[in-house]
Amino acid sequence: MSNTGTTEKLLRAVDVGRILNLSKRQIFRLNSSGKIPASLRIGGAVRWAESTIAEWLAAGAPDRRTWEAMKQERDQG
């Protein structure tokens, strides 16, 4: 998430579930098992940046380890 003065939309598990056509419970299971991008914790709330989910889907929805490696490679190059 870049700090360019724009507001990043943060999604709840139910919102991510709608995008992926999965239940909220399935989203939390995927998060726990590292199958989706890491969530952000804000107080007690769990959220995902909308742009991160969109980029992750565009990249073919890889597991978290692969996704993090792809982001690191992109940021270095």
Residue pairs with C-beta under 8 A, 6 or more apart in sequence:
1 8
1 49
1 51
1 52
8 49
8 50
8 51
9 49
9 50
9 51
10 40
10 42
10 47
10 48
10 49
10 50
11 19
11 47
11 48
11 49
11 50
11 53
12 45
12 46
12 47
13 24
13 27
13 28
13 31
13 46
14 24
14 27
16 22
16 27
16 36
16 48
16 53
17 23
17 24
17 26
17 27
19 53
19 57
20 27
22 30
27 36
28 46
30 36
31 38
31 39
31 46
34 63
34 64
34 65
35 63
35 64
36 48
36 56
36 61
36 64
37 48
37 52
37 53
37 56
37 64
37 67
38 64
38 68
39 46
39 47
39 48
40 46
40 47
40 48
40 49
41 47
56 62
56 67
59 67
59 70
62 70
